[in-house]
Amino acid sequence: MLKKNKISDRTDERLESIKKAHSQKSPKFTTRMEDYLEVISELVDLKGYATPTDISNYMNVRPPSVTKML
């Protein structure tokens, strides 16, 4: 009986953990994230696609910065 209670307790803890994870709100976008999204949208409208190189040239940042943000 004790073993069954331990399993039940672990199951309850796990379910509570899952419930908490799903109830957390998504983080809001930062201004920088919004800038990247706007640039990507503009490039897609103009060219049909947006590569990290295109984004870095458009925003005047280094390609690794774009890769990190993506």
Backbone bond lengths (Angstrom), bond angles and torsions (degrees), N, CA, C in turn:
res aa  C-N    CA-C-N  psi(-1)  N-CA   C-N-CA  omega(-1)  CA-C   N-CA-C  phi
1 M - - - 1.442 - - 1.527 110.84 -
2 L 1.329 117.36 -38.19 1.458 121.56 179.37 1.525 110.58 -63.32
3 K 1.330 116.68 -40.50 1.457 121.23 179.64 1.527 110.41 -62.90
4 K 1.311 117.06 -40.57 1.457 121.72 -179.98 1.531 110.46 -64.01
5 N 1.321 117.53 -38.94 1.464 121.32 178.28 1.524 111.72 -65.74
6 K 1.339 117.02 -38.22 1.460 120.72 178.04 1.522 110.53 -63.14
7 I 1.315 116.38 -43.46 1.463 120.83 178.66 1.520 109.83 -64.06
8 S 1.306 116.04 -43.70 1.462 121.00 179.19 1.526 110.97 -62.08
9 D 1.332 116.74 -42.05 1.464 120.85 178.91 1.526 110.92 -63.82
10 R 1.337 116.64 -43.16 1.462 120.45 179.03 1.523 110.90 -64.63
11 T 1.317 115.93 -39.71 1.462 120.15 178.07 1.520 110.51 -63.71
12 D 1.317 116.50 -43.85 1.464 120.74 178.40 1.529 111.09 -61.91
13 E 1.327 116.58 -42.43 1.459 120.74 179.03 1.524 110.77 -63.59
14 R 1.322 115.35 -43.13 1.471 120.46 -179.83 1.524 110.81 -63.98
15 L 1.321 117.06 -44.49 1.459 120.57 179.09 1.527 111.12 -63.54
16 E 1.311 116.55 -39.65 1.466 120.47 178.35 1.526 110.55 -65.39
17 S 1.326 116.78 -38.87 1.457 121.50 178.04 1.527 111.14 -63.60
18 I 1.318 116.38 -43.69 1.466 121.09 178.57 1.525 110.28 -64.18
19 K 1.307 116.20 -43.73 1.465 121.24 179.53 1.528 110.49 -59.88
20 K 1.332 116.67 -44.26 1.459 121.38 -179.58 1.529 110.82 -64.51
21 A 1.329 117.15 -41.33 1.462 121.05 -179.45 1.522 111.49 -63.01
22 H 1.310 116.88 -38.84 1.462 120.50 -178.38 1.520 112.83 -79.20
23 S 1.306 117.62 -18.90 1.459 119.80 -178.03 1.527 112.54 -89.83
24 Q 1.334 116.90 -10.68 1.460 119.66 179.81 1.522 109.64 -71.53
25 K 1.315 115.58 140.67 1.458 120.70 179.94 1.518 109.97 -77.73
26 S 1.321 115.09 150.89 1.455 121.20 177.05 1.521 109.73 -68.38
27 P 1.333 116.01 146.55 1.456 117.40 177.37 1.529 110.17 -66.64
28 K 1.320 116.23 147.95 1.458 120.26 178.72 1.520 109.31 -76.99
29 F 1.316 115.03 155.04 1.452 119.91 177.86 1.522 109.90 -72.23
30 T 1.323 115.68 141.11 1.456 120.27 173.31 1.525 108.05 -83.05
31 T 1.310 115.98 167.23 1.463 120.58 177.80 1.521 110.28 -59.88
32 R 1.315 116.07 -39.87 1.471 120.48 -179.71 1.530 110.63 -64.71
33 M 1.323 117.68 -41.55 1.462 120.91 177.60 1.521 110.34 -61.08
34 E 1.322 115.83 -42.38 1.464 119.97 179.03 1.523 110.92 -63.41
35 D 1.340 116.91 -38.36 1.467 120.54 177.35 1.526 110.65 -60.06
36 Y 1.316 116.22 -46.30 1.463 120.09 178.97 1.524 110.99 -61.35
37 L 1.317 116.99 -44.19 1.463 120.28 -179.92 1.525 111.63 -63.03
38 E 1.323 117.24 -39.76 1.461 120.65 178.22 1.521 111.35 -64.93
39 V 1.333 116.99 -42.98 1.460 121.06 179.10 1.523 110.15 -64.17
40 I 1.312 116.86 -44.74 1.466 120.48 178.95 1.520 109.78 -59.95
41 S 1.315 117.05 -43.46 1.462 121.15 179.28 1.528 111.10 -61.84
42 E 1.330 117.17 -44.68 1.464 121.03 179.03 1.523 111.37 -62.41
43 L 1.332 116.39 -44.60 1.462 119.91 179.96 1.528 111.57 -63.91
44 V 1.308 116.75 -40.93 1.469 120.26 178.61 1.525 109.88 -64.54
45 D 1.322 117.17 -40.07 1.467 120.26 177.08 1.524 111.36 -62.63
46 L 1.339 116.88 -39.95 1.464 121.24 -177.81 1.527 113.48 -77.28
47 K 1.334 116.33 -46.81 1.463 121.37 -171.27 1.520 114.61 -109.87
48 G 1.315 116.11 -19.76 1.459 119.49 -175.39 1.522 112.90 94.36
49 Y 1.321 116.97 -6.43 1.466 121.82 179.18 1.526 108.48 -159.37
50 A 1.322 116.42 167.05 1.468 121.57 177.60 1.521 108.43 -143.09
51 T 1.315 116.34 111.71 1.463 120.51 177.20 1.531 109.00 -90.35
52 P 1.322 117.20 159.57 1.471 118.96 175.67 1.530 112.62 -56.28
53 T 1.338 117.25 -35.48 1.467 120.66 177.74 1.522 110.72 -65.12
54 D 1.334 116.41 -43.82 1.469 120.20 176.99 1.528 110.64 -58.46
55 I 1.316 115.40 -45.81 1.466 120.55 -178.34 1.526 110.41 -63.33
56 S 1.333 117.12 -44.19 1.470 120.09 -178.87 1.523 110.95 -64.63
57 N 1.326 117.66 -40.22 1.465 120.28 177.55 1.525 111.10 -65.27
58 Y 1.302 117.00 -43.24 1.462 122.43 -178.05 1.526 111.41 -64.79
59 M 1.339 116.07 -38.65 1.467 120.77 -176.43 1.528 113.30 -94.80
60 N 1.344 115.72 -4.45 1.456 121.30 -178.45 1.532 111.54 58.03
61 V 1.331 114.98 47.67 1.464 122.04 174.68 1.519 107.87 -126.85
62 R 1.320 116.75 165.33 1.463 120.77 179.94 1.528 110.26 -76.99
63 P 1.327 117.40 146.53 1.471 120.63 -179.65 1.532 114.85 -52.82
64 P 1.350 119.93 -38.47 1.468 117.92 177.90 1.533 113.41 -61.43
65 S 1.331 116.39 -29.95 1.467 119.46 177.32 1.520 110.70 -65.21
66 V 1.328 115.64 -39.30 1.467 120.36 178.28 1.520 109.65 -66.20
67 T 1.317 116.32 -46.08 1.466 120.58 -179.91 1.519 110.72 -58.78
68 K 1.306 117.00 -42.48 1.470 120.86 179.71 1.527 111.00 -63.66
69 M 1.321 116.92 -41.09 1.461 120.30 -179.13 1.527 111.10 -68.51
70 L 1.328 115.95 -38.41 1.465 118.93 -179.82 1.508 110.28 -69.31
